[in-house]
Amino acid sequence: MHFTLKLEQKCAELRRETVSGHSTAERSAEIIHFISDQGELLARVSTSGMHMADELKARVLSTFLTLMNLRESLDRAALRMPAGRTVLRQG
């Protein structure tokens, strides 16, 4: 539960950063890497075979949604960037 709460707080910080439009391509790549790493970790924890209460399952799904929303926010910010400042994209 603590992991998901901290992750959601960090995503909120990063989302505010991306909305400001001041992220460099390098910073955007760092955020994409963060999303990927944390999503993978969350998936491993949630599919480890441990029994999870329904409340924790809902929290995990909500955290996945938060990661997805952060990625969408990053993509929208990239579309607003002036020509010449591009965001590095991962498949």
C-alpha positions in Angstrom: 0.0 0.0 0.0 2.8 2.4 0.8 4.5 1.7 -2.5 1.4 2.7 -4.4 0.8 5.8 -2.4 4.4 7.0 -2.9 4.2 6.2 -6.6 1.0 8.1 -7.0 2.6 11.1 -5.3 5.6 11.0 -7.5 3.4 10.7 -10.6 1.5 13.8 -9.5 4.8 15.7 -9.2 5.9 14.6 -12.6 2.6 15.4 -14.2 2.7 18.9 -12.9 6.2 19.1 -14.3 5.1 17.9 -17.7 2.1 20.2 -17.8 4.4 23.2 -17.3 6.0 22.5 -20.7 9.5 23.2 -19.5 10.8 19.6 -19.7 13.7 18.9 -22.0 13.8 15.9 -24.3 16.3 14.3 -21.9 14.0 14.9 -18.9 11.1 13.5 -20.8 13.1 10.4 -21.6 13.9 10.1 -17.9 10.2 10.3 -17.1 9.4 7.6 -19.7 12.0 5.4 -18.2 10.5 6.0 -14.7 7.0 5.1 -15.9 8.3 1.9 -17.5 10.4 0.8 -14.5 7.6 1.5 -12.0 5.0 -0.1 -14.1 7.1 -3.2 -14.4 7.7 -3.3 -10.6 4.0 -2.8 -9.9 3.1 -5.6 -12.3 5.6 -8.0 -10.6 4.4 -7.2 -7.2 0.7 -7.5 -8.1 1.2 -10.8 -9.9 3.5 -12.4 -7.4 0.9 -14.9 -6.2 0.4 -13.2 -2.9 -3.2 -12.9 -1.8 -4.4 -9.3 -2.0 -7.5 -7.8 -0.5 -10.0 -6.2 -2.8 -9.0 -2.7 -1.5 -5.3 -3.4 -2.4 -6.3 -4.7 -5.9 -8.3 -1.5 -6.5 -5.3 0.6 -5.3 -3.0 -1.3 -7.7 -5.3 -0.7 -10.7 -5.7 2.9 -9.7 -1.9 3.3 -9.7 -1.6 1.7 -13.1 -4.1 4.2 -14.3 -2.1 7.0 -12.8 1.0 5.8 -14.6 -0.9 5.7 -17.9 -2.3 9.2 -17.3 1.3 10.5 -16.7 2.4 9.0 -20.0 -0.6 10.6 -21.8 0.3 13.9 -20.1 3.8 13.6 -21.4 2.6 12.9 -24.9 0.3 15.9 -24.9 3.2 18.1 -23.6 5.3 16.8 -26.5 2.7 17.9 -29.0 2.7 21.4 -27.6 6.5 21.8 -27.8 7.9 24.2 -30.4 9.6 22.9 -33.5 13.1 21.7 -32.8 12.4 20.5 -29.3 11.3 16.9 -29.6 10.7 14.2 -27.0 12.4 10.9 -27.2 9.9 8.2 -27.7 10.0 4.5 -26.7 8.0 1.9 -28.5 
